[in-house]
Amino acid sequence: MTSDEEKKLTAQRPPTPPPLPPLLASHKAKRERPSTYLASLEAAGPDFMDTAVYVPMLDEPIKPIWYFFYGTLTKPEILKHILDLEEEPLLRPAKIIGYKLSSWGQYRALVNGEPGAEVSGFAYEVQTIEHEFKLARYETNAYKLHPCRIKFTDNMEPRELSGKTFMYAGDAAVLQAGRFDRVLWELQMGTRLPDKWKTPTEEILRRMGAELGNRAHTDQPESLEKKTSSTANYQP
């Protein structure tokens, strides 16, 4: 390549960009700032992974809470035995509103009731979380813990406060109808029934209605037949 050609190529190239401006003092300070994380690691020493810092966990104080009882737990001697108390517990007569009692075998079961419906019983102030566990173990998973508003009926203070009670854990409508409670069965057995064994509530009611209707139709002709035969056989 001749010198003339080199000059032409040099003339066609774009000029070089100007140099960058110098960094300000503030920018230099930011770039030179040491890492806080690295500084903390350096201050911890080479064996910081082998030295564990023990931070004691302080247990939060357990506040006593009132429980409303309506069945066997209203007897002080039974409650004393369940909670392993040295003395008989002090129970206060009380009531809760908006509930009702139903029968579950030989036991009583608390379910939702009409507004204004009252359930009378007794209330007890549970002092420790251990006592709450003992009460839950006694009630079994057939009952679930439920918040409630307790109204005392002994004219002593406090007159009313928030507490807890045990409600029926299954299907309350099925319980009151006296039918098999699939929900409670699954809770107690820890498994679920196959779908083909499940009968919808609407189907159960339809079958019950059809069965009652068939009984009414079959009973009426039988009674008329008996009455007719008895009249025909009558001889004055």
Secondary structure, DSSP 8 states (H G I E B T S, - for coil): --HHHHHHHHHHS-----------HHHHHHHT---HHHHHHHHH-TTTTT--------------EEEEE-SGGGSHHHHHHHHT-SS----EEEEEESEEEEEETTEEEEEE--TT-EEEEEEEEE--HHHHHHHHHHH-TTEEEEEEEEEE-SS-S--EEEEEEEEE-S-HHHHHHT---HHHHHHHHTS---GGG---HHHHHHHHHHHHHHHHHHHHHHHHHHHHHHHHT---
